[in-house]
Amino acid sequence: GLAEVAAMAGRASMQINMDDQERLLDEATAVFKEQAFHMGRAIDSDNLREALKHSSNMICELRTSLLSPKNYYELYTRVFDELQNLARFFRDKSRHNRKMNELYESVQHAGNILPRLYLLITVGSVYIASKEAPAKDILKDLTELCKGVQHPMRGLFLRFYLSQMCKDKLPDTNSEYEGEEGGDIHDAFEFLLTNFTESNRLWVRLQHQGAVKDKARREIERYDLRVLVGTNLVRLSQLEGLTQEFYVAEALPKVLEQVVQCKDVMAQQYLLDSVIQVFPDEFHLHTLDQILTACTQTVPNVDLKHVMCRLMERLTNFVQQNPEAVPDSVDIFGMFRSHLQTILERPFQQQAGAPPADLAPLLGLQYEFLNFTLTLYEGYLDYVDGILESTVQLLTKVLGDPDVGSANQLNDPAAVDTVVTLLSTPLKSLGWQILDMQHYVTLMSFLNIGTRKKVAVSMVDAVLESDNVMEDSAQLAKFFSFIQPLMKDTDDHAGEDLVHDKDFIREQQQVAKLVHLIQSDDTDVVYKCLETARKLFGDGGDARMAHTLVAVVNRALELVPLIQAREVAVEAGEDVAPAQVTVKRVFGFIHKTLSDGLQGANPDACLRLWLSAAVAADACDQNPDLECQGIYEPICYEFLTQALITFEEDITDSRAQAQGITVMVGTVCGLTCLEEENYNNIGTKITQHGAKLLKKPDQCRAVCTCSHLFWSSKEEGVREGRRVLECLQKCLKIADNCIQSSTSHVGLFVDVLDKYLYFFGSGCEEISVQFIQSLLTLCAEHVKFSDADTTEEARRAFKNTVRYVKRKIQDQDPRYEGLKLEEVEGLS
């Protein structure tokens, strides 16, 4: 209630104040216009006396203390424009018939000091241009006289007017006003420096004008007037005589002295930024120590991040374009590091050892310095680690040792975000080199587990994007220690259900991709890395191994043909060292990884990997370049046996079981190394499992698929027509049981018919024309009496089958003689 009333009262007061400002400006403008009109009339009639009188009255409107800085500036610009007309009148001596020294003396008799000084500056600028008096004397006189106005706003605008009127009349090097009497660069610099110093003092004093309750508004208005002070620095930078030597020895030290002495947050921040912007970058290189020292001497609340960022950006662009311009004696990184260290320690000294309330600005400085270093000193690992070290020291002073407990971890969101950025930034440019930094992991330890995990994810993503390869196991182990939060559960997260967590799955998939970065021409090195990866992944629990070990096994399978190629090269007498790790050892590694780790964690993937391993063993056994036929047959059979065990014991979902049968059949049909007995054992087992599936339709389709196990597409392969027929007849029985419960299963008969036709066309003698004829008739009957809405797909499939058979008959294929389609043509 009270706060709301106070806020309403504040808004009402502001509205009244704004209305008053408009009225005051209108009144001052009306008087100004009237006096400016009369002054113009007097100038037109060459009446000097009247012109001075009305110009003085016009300028008197600037004596007000009631206008806001914005409105005062508007009034000032109107007065400035009219005074230019008066200056042109002064320059034409034929119109006023007065010598310049007489005119200069006469305007000093004006009644009020402010009009007197504005007129004096106007005449003084004309006086200098006439060269009837030395420029340095007039400038010094004007500078001293302007000290007579000490009201902050009036004095600041007066100084601005002095700078505007005399900017092109300074005794600069090669200027028409330079000379023994007129002065030189030192006099021009002294004039601008004095004007800058006085303007800055007046600008700083503006904050103390008015009531305390209006301080926030006054600060905003004061900030809007900053250009009146900064203009003096711009004029300084434009001096032709401002050589690098003069700037280093005289100009910058005196300017920075004024900046440091003013002890004002807004002034120091703005003026330091202005110095950096207006003077040449080459000058900054030679005065870097002076500028950075001044930054360390500012008052505590100055936002040095912005200033430093500006300086770093300017230096980076300059040095990249002009690398030869950096003197050997200038250690840019060393200077920044030493002075930034002073800035980091300053809050502790100012608060008698107490930690700073807000760490984010200090950490932000470190981040900007890191970016600067990575850009300017690409590949300088020690420099980057040094920045991380100073950051660790800062956080240790504030939080204590992070290893002691979670109470010593960083909690401020802004500070946490900055540390995360500090850790993530070096990854893109340094890659694996971060593994050699001593303080990287230490800095991570100041973050809680959730944030450390984010950093670890960023590290993994950056490494994957960079395509850097891992070439040894030590490197792999070290990087995995950096991403430890992704590798195993912590006490805080133990027992959580991670299997269905999308973020967790994505994280582990990214970690698994790291395995494929293991690259080396030496297969022994790759194998050692895979052993290291398996060991480290094994500590992560089933939820993680379900993703990570899949990649390890796949990478090991990729290694097998490379080892065989190496063996071929050795036998051929090529200059290749024999592999220490054999193919059999890799297969043993795969067996152990699957049986001990993945079988319980991800049985579906484990089944497929057992089968992939069997295919790899079969390929090794049939390698034409090596005499190893029969050597890998037992290994292939073992992998198939383990696949069956996984299917029996670990795959429980009916859909996964049905898919598993299909995958196993497809794999076994492609193998060539198995002995007949072993092949029959495997084929029989798979068929038995297919016949035991939970759902009858799945049983029918599975046994249909298993029939291919006994009839190879290659003539030299297994071709047991009797067993094929047994499978198909069993399918018909199962299909008949299914259709008794629902006519929607009519598609099973069509599927079986297609299998009959396939084997019949492949030359299986046990499948006769009579079987085909009977099955066509049976399918036609079932399709005819089935529900058209639920069996549309089966009807369409049957029509296609009938068309196929009809085409074979029309092509006069002798195998299809005797088939009669009259009974089923109505459906085709």
SVG drawing of the C-alpha trace seen along z (x, -y; Angstrom):
<svg xmlns="http://www.w3.org/2000/svg" viewBox="-18 -52 81 137">
<polyline fill="none" stroke="black" stroke-width="0.4" points="0.0,0.0 2.6,-2.6 5.0,-1.6 2.3,-1.9 1.3,-5.4 4.9,-6.5 5.4,-5.2 2.3,-7.1 3.5,-10.2 6.9,-9.9 5.3,-9.5 3.0,-12.5 6.1,-14.5 8.0,-13.5 5.0,-14.5 4.8,-17.9 8.5,-18.3 8.3,-17.4 5.5,-19.9 7.5,-22.6 10.5,-21.9 8.5,-22.4 7.1,-25.7 10.6,-26.9 12.1,-26.0 9.3,-27.7 9.7,-30.9 13.5,-30.9 13.1,-30.2 10.7,-33.1 13.1,-35.6 16.0,-34.1 14.1,-34.6 13.2,-38.1 16.8,-39.1 18.2,-37.2 15.9,-39.1 17.0,-42.4 20.6,-41.3 20.2,-40.4 18.6,-43.8 21.5,-45.5 24.1,-43.4 22.3,-44.2 22.5,-48.0 26.2,-47.6 25.3,-48.8 28.0,-47.2 26.7,-48.7 23.1,-47.3 24.4,-44.0 26.5,-43.5 23.6,-44.5 21.0,-42.1 23.6,-39.3 24.3,-39.7 20.6,-39.6 20.2,-36.5 23.1,-34.7 21.6,-35.6 19.0,-32.9 21.8,-30.4 22.3,-31.6 19.2,-29.6 19.7,-26.7 16.1,-25.4 16.4,-23.6 17.3,-19.9 20.6,-19.2 18.6,-18.0 16.6,-21.2 19.7,-23.3 21.5,-21.7 18.7,-22.5 18.7,-26.2 22.6,-26.2 22.5,-25.0 20.2,-27.8 22.5,-30.4 25.5,-28.8 24.0,-29.2 23.2,-32.9 26.7,-33.6 28.2,-32.4 26.4,-35.3 27.9,-37.6 31.4,-36.1 31.0,-36.8 30.1,-40.4 33.2,-40.7 35.4,-39.4 34.4,-42.2 36.2,-45.2 34.7,-47.5 31.3,-47.1 32.1,-47.9 35.4,-50.0 37.0,-48.7 40.4,-47.1 40.4,-43.6 42.2,-44.4 39.6,-47.2 36.8,-44.9 38.4,-42.2 38.6,-44.8 35.1,-46.2 33.2,-42.9 34.8,-42.4 32.6,-45.1 29.4,-43.2 27.4,-43.2 27.0,-39.5 30.0,-37.0 28.3,-34.3 27.4,-36.7 30.8,-38.4 32.7,-35.1 30.6,-33.8 31.2,-37.1 34.9,-37.1 35.3,-33.6 33.5,-34.7 35.7,-37.8 38.8,-35.8 38.4,-33.2 38.2,-36.1 41.1,-37.8 43.3,-34.7 42.2,-34.3 43.2,-37.9 46.7,-37.1 46.9,-40.5 47.8,-38.7 49.7,-35.4 47.3,-32.5 48.8,-31.0 48.2,-34.3 44.6,-34.5 44.0,-30.8 45.6,-31.0 43.6,-34.2 40.3,-32.6 41.1,-29.4 41.8,-31.3 38.8,-33.6 36.4,-30.6 37.3,-29.4 35.1,-32.3 32.0,-30.1 31.9,-27.3 28.3,-26.3 28.6,-22.7 26.2,-22.8 26.8,-26.4 30.5,-26.0 30.5,-22.7 28.7,-24.2 30.9,-27.3 34.0,-25.1 32.3,-23.2 31.8,-26.5 35.4,-27.4 36.5,-24.1 34.1,-24.5 35.2,-28.0 38.9,-27.4 39.3,-23.9 40.8,-25.2 42.8,-28.0 45.4,-26.1 49.1,-26.6 49.5,-23.0 52.4,-21.6 52.3,-23.0 49.4,-25.2 49.2,-28.8 49.1,-29.9 52.3,-28.1 55.4,-30.3 57.7,-31.7 55.1,-34.1 52.0,-32.1 53.1,-29.0 53.6,-25.3 52.3,-21.9 52.9,-22.2 50.7,-25.3 48.0,-23.6 48.1,-20.5 48.2,-22.6 45.0,-24.5 43.1,-21.2 44.4,-19.5 43.3,-22.4 39.9,-22.5 39.6,-18.8 40.5,-18.9 38.1,-21.7 35.3,-20.2 35.7,-16.8 35.6,-18.5 32.4,-20.3 30.9,-17.1 31.7,-15.2 30.2,-17.9 26.9,-17.7 25.9,-14.7 25.8,-16.8 23.3,-19.3 19.7,-19.0 17.8,-16.8 19.0,-13.4 15.8,-11.8 16.5,-12.9 20.1,-11.4 19.2,-8.5 17.6,-10.8 20.5,-13.2 23.0,-10.4 21.1,-9.5 21.2,-13.2 24.8,-13.5 25.7,-10.5 23.9,-12.1 26.4,-15.1 29.5,-12.9 30.3,-14.0 31.0,-17.6 34.0,-16.2 35.0,-13.5 35.2,-16.1 38.4,-17.4 40.1,-14.0 38.9,-13.8 40.6,-17.3 43.7,-16.0 43.9,-12.9 43.5,-15.2 46.6,-17.3 49.1,-16.9 52.0,-17.4 50.8,-14.5 53.6,-12.2 54.1,-8.8 57.0,-10.2 55.0,-13.2 52.0,-11.0 54.0,-8.5 56.1,-11.1 53.6,-13.9 50.1,-13.6 48.9,-10.2 50.5,-10.5 48.7,-13.9 45.4,-12.7 45.5,-9.5 46.5,-11.5 43.3,-13.5 41.2,-10.3 42.6,-8.6 42.3,-11.7 38.6,-12.4 37.6,-9.4 34.2,-9.1 32.8,-5.8 31.1,-7.2 33.9,-9.5 36.6,-7.0 34.8,-4.3 33.8,-6.7 37.2,-8.5 39.2,-5.3 37.0,-3.9 37.4,-7.2 41.2,-7.1 41.2,-3.6 38.9,-4.6 40.2,-8.0 44.0,-7.4 45.8,-5.1 46.3,-1.4 50.0,-1.7 50.2,-4.3 48.4,-1.8 51.0,0.8 53.7,-1.5 51.7,-2.8 50.0,0.5 51.6,0.5 50.4,-3.0 46.8,-2.3 46.6,0.9 48.1,-0.7 45.5,-3.4 42.8,-0.7 44.1,0.8 43.9,-2.6 40.2,-3.3 37.5,-3.3 36.0,0.1 32.7,-0.1 34.1,-0.9 33.1,1.8 36.6,2.7 35.3,5.6 34.0,3.3 37.1,1.2 39.4,4.2 37.3,5.8 37.6,2.7 41.3,2.5 41.8,6.2 39.6,6.0 41.6,3.0 44.9,4.6 43.9,7.9 42.8,6.4 45.9,4.2 48.4,6.9 46.8,9.4 47.0,6.9 50.5,5.6 52.4,8.3 55.7,6.6 54.5,3.5 54.8,5.2 58.1,4.2 60.3,7.0 60.2,5.2 56.4,5.3 55.0,8.5 51.3,8.0 50.2,11.1 52.5,10.6 51.3,7.0 47.7,8.0 48.2,10.9 50.1,9.0 47.6,6.1 44.6,8.3 46.0,10.1 46.1,6.8 42.5,6.1 41.4,9.6 43.1,9.0 41.9,5.5 38.4,6.4 40.1,8.4 42.4,5.5 39.5,2.9 37.3,5.1 40.0,6.1 40.3,9.6 36.6,10.2 35.5,11.8 33.8,9.7 30.0,9.8 29.8,10.4 32.3,12.7 30.7,12.5 32.4,9.3 35.9,10.6 35.2,13.9 33.9,12.0 37.3,10.2 39.0,13.6 36.8,14.8 37.6,11.8 41.3,12.2 41.0,15.9 39.3,15.0 42.0,12.4 44.8,14.9 43.3,17.6 43.0,15.2 46.3,13.5 48.4,16.4 47.0,19.4 48.4,22.6 50.1,21.1 48.9,23.7 50.8,22.3 49.1,18.9 45.6,20.5 46.5,22.7 47.9,19.6 44.5,17.8 42.7,20.9 45.2,21.0 44.5,17.4 40.8,18.2 41.2,21.2 43.2,19.0 40.4,16.4 37.7,19.0 39.8,20.7 40.1,17.4 36.4,16.9 35.0,20.4 37.9,22.5 39.1,25.9 36.4,27.5 37.5,31.0 36.4,30.4 32.7,30.5 29.8,29.2 29.6,26.1 32.7,24.8 31.1,25.0 30.0,22.0 26.3,21.2 25.8,17.8 24.1,18.4 26.0,15.6 29.3,16.7 28.6,20.4 27.7,19.5 31.0,17.6 33.1,20.5 31.3,22.9 32.1,20.6 35.7,20.3 36.0,24.1 34.2,24.6 36.0,21.9 39.5,23.4 38.1,26.7 37.4,25.5 40.9,24.1 43.1,26.3 41.4,29.7 43.3,32.5 45.9,30.0 43.5,29.2 44.5,32.6 47.9,31.1 46.5,28.2 46.9,28.7 44.1,26.4 41.3,27.4 39.9,30.2 40.5,28.2 38.4,25.3 35.6,27.8 35.5,29.0 34.1,25.7 30.9,26.5 28.2,28.8 27.7,32.2 24.9,31.0 26.9,28.1 30.1,30.3 28.0,32.6 27.1,29.7 30.7,28.8 31.6,32.4 28.9,32.6 30.3,29.4 33.8,30.9 32.5,34.1 30.6,32.1 33.6,29.9 35.9,32.8 33.5,34.6 33.1,31.5 36.8,31.0 37.4,34.5 40.6,34.8 41.7,38.4 42.9,40.3 46.2,42.0 47.1,43.6 45.4,45.1 46.9,42.5 45.3,39.7 42.0,41.5 42.1,42.2 43.0,38.6 40.1,37.2 37.7,39.7 38.8,38.3 37.9,34.8 34.3,36.0 34.0,38.1 30.4,36.8 29.3,38.6 31.1,41.8 29.6,42.9 26.9,42.1 27.5,39.8 26.1,40.3 23.5,37.6 22.2,39.3 22.6,43.0 19.5,45.1 17.8,42.7 15.9,44.2 18.2,43.3 17.1,45.8 14.3,43.6 15.9,40.2 16.3,38.6 19.1,36.3 21.0,39.2 20.6,41.2 21.9,38.4 24.8,37.8 25.8,41.5 25.4,41.7 27.8,38.7 30.3,40.4 30.1,43.6 31.0,41.7 34.3,40.9 35.3,44.5 35.3,44.0 37.9,41.2 40.4,43.9 42.6,44.0 46.1,45.3 48.0,47.1 49.1,49.5 46.4,52.0 48.1,52.8 47.6,49.2 43.9,49.2 43.4,52.5 45.0,51.0 42.8,48.0 39.7,50.2 40.8,52.2 41.1,48.9 37.7,47.7 36.1,51.0 37.6,50.9 36.5,47.3 33.0,47.8 32.6,50.9 32.5,48.7 29.5,46.7 26.7,49.2 24.3,51.1 22.4,47.9 25.6,46.4 27.1,49.7 24.0,50.3 25.2,47.4 29.0,47.2 30.0,50.9 28.1,51.2 30.6,48.7 33.5,50.6 32.5,53.9 31.8,52.3 35.2,50.6 36.8,54.0 35.0,55.7 36.4,53.0 39.9,53.9 39.7,57.6 40.1,57.1 42.9,54.6 44.8,57.2 44.4,59.8 45.5,57.3 48.6,56.7 49.2,60.5 49.0,60.7 51.5,57.8 53.9,59.6 53.7,62.9 54.2,60.9 57.6,59.7 56.5,56.0 58.2,53.7 55.5,54.1 56.0,55.2 54.0,58.3 50.9,57.6 51.2,58.3 47.5,58.5 46.0,61.4 42.6,61.7 41.8,64.5 42.7,62.1 40.3,59.5 37.5,62.1 38.3,63.0 38.0,59.3 34.6,59.1 33.4,62.3 34.3,61.0 32.8,57.5 29.5,58.9 29.1,61.7 30.3,59.7 29.0,56.2 26.5,55.8 24.4,59.0 22.6,57.8 22.7,54.1 21.3,54.2 20.3,57.7 18.8,56.6 22.1,55.0 24.1,57.8 22.2,60.4 23.0,58.4 26.7,58.0 27.1,61.7 25.8,62.3 28.1,59.5 31.0,61.2 30.0,64.5 30.0,62.9 33.4,61.4 34.8,64.8 33.3,66.4 35.0,63.7 38.3,64.4 37.9,68.1 37.2,67.6 40.0,65.1 41.6,66.2 45.0,64.5 45.6,66.5 45.5,70.3 43.2,70.3 40.1,72.3 38.6,74.1 40.6,72.1 37.8,69.7 34.9,72.1 34.8,72.9 34.8,69.2 32.0,68.5 30.0,71.4 30.6,70.1 29.4,66.6 26.2,68.2 25.7,70.3 26.0,67.2 23.5,65.4 21.0,68.2 21.7,68.1 21.1,64.3 17.9,64.9 16.7,67.6 17.7,65.9 17.5,62.1 15.1,61.2 11.6,61.3 9.6,58.9 7.5,60.8 8.2,58.3 11.9,58.3 11.9,62.1 10.2,62.1 12.7,59.6 15.5,61.6 14.5,64.8 14.6,62.9 18.0,61.4 19.4,64.8 18.1,66.5 19.5,63.8 22.9,64.1 23.2,67.9 22.1,68.2 25.1,66.1 27.7,68.1 29.9,70.6 32.5,71.8 30.2,73.9 30.5,77.7 27.4,79.5 26.6,80.8 27.1,77.4 25.0,75.7 22.2,78.2 22.3,77.7 22.1,73.9 19.3,74.1 17.3,76.6 17.6,74.4 16.5,71.2 13.5,73.1 12.5,74.4 12.7,70.9 10.6,69.6 7.9,72.3 7.8,71.3 7.0,67.6 4.2,66.3 1.8,65.4 0.6,67.9 0.9,65.5 4.4,64.7 5.1,68.5 3.8,69.0 5.9,66.2 9.0,67.2 8.9,70.8 8.3,69.6 11.5,67.6 13.4,70.5 12.6,72.6 15.4,70.6 17.9,72.1 17.6,75.4 17.6,74.2 20.5,72.0 20.2,69.6 23.6,71.0 23.6,74.5 26.7,75.5 25.0,74.5 22.7,76.4 19.7,77.8 17.5,80.1 14.1,80.1 12.6,82.5 13.2,80.0 11.9,77.1 8.7,79.0 8.4,79.9 8.7,76.2 6.1,75.1 3.7,77.8 4.1,76.8 3.3,73.2 0.1,74.4 -1.0,76.1 -0.3,73.0 -2.1,70.8 -5.1,73.1 -5.3,72.8 -5.1,69.0 -7.8,68.7 -10.1,70.7 -10.1,67.9 -10.3,65.0 -10.6,64.8 -8.3,61.7 -5.3,64.1 -6.0,65.2 -2.8,63.4 -0.8,66.2 -2.0,68.6 -0.9,66.1 2.5,65.8 2.9,69.6 1.8,69.8 4.5,67.3 7.1,69.5 5.9,72.6 6.1,70.8 9.6,69.5 11.1,72.9 9.1,74.5 10.7,72.0 14.1,72.6 14.1,76.3 13.0,77.9 11.7,81.3 9.8,82.0 7.5,79.1 5.2,80.5 2.6,78.9 -0.1,80.7 1.0,78.8 0.8,75.5 -2.6,76.4 -4.1,77.4 -2.7,74.3 -4.0,72.0 -7.5,73.5 -7.3,73.3 -6.2,69.7 -9.0,68.8 -11.6,70.3 -10.3,68.5 -10.0,65.2 -13.5,65.6 -15.2,66.1 -13.1,63.6 -14.2,60.1 -13.3,57.8 -12.6,54.8 -10.1,56.6 -8.3,58.6 -7.9,56.1 -4.1,56.3 -4.3,60.1 -6.7,60.0 -4.4,57.7 -1.4,59.9 -3.3,63.0 -4.3,61.3 -0.7,60.5 0.4,64.1 -2.3,65.4 -1.1,63.0 2.5,64.2 1.4,67.9 -0.7,67.0 2.2,65.2 4.4,68.3 1.8,70.5 1.5,68.1 5.3,68.1 5.0,71.9 7.3,72.6 7.2,76.5 7.3,76.6 3.9,74.9 2.2,77.2 -0.9,78.8 -1.8,75.8 -5.4,74.8 -6.5,71.3 -10.1,71.5 -11.3,71.8 -9.3,68.8 -9.4,66.5 -12.5,64.8 -10.4,63.4 -7.4,62.5"/>
</svg>
